[in-house]
């Protein structure tokens, strides 16, 4: 049978110190000065790493058309 080692509160607290939830890291776009979550598409401009990925205006127009219909 295994003999269990005792752990003090300090030992447990040191182990759990890495369990804290960290805040999201934000990045500021150099051209538009808008902030977005790192490694994600900027929803205001529709760009990721300087390349246009999403046409934001087209998406807004299609949403408005769906809402009106």
Secondary structure, DSSP 8 states (H G I E B T S, - for coil): --------HHHHHHHHGGGS-----EEE-TTT--EEETTS-BTTTTEETTEE---HHHHHHHHHHHHH-
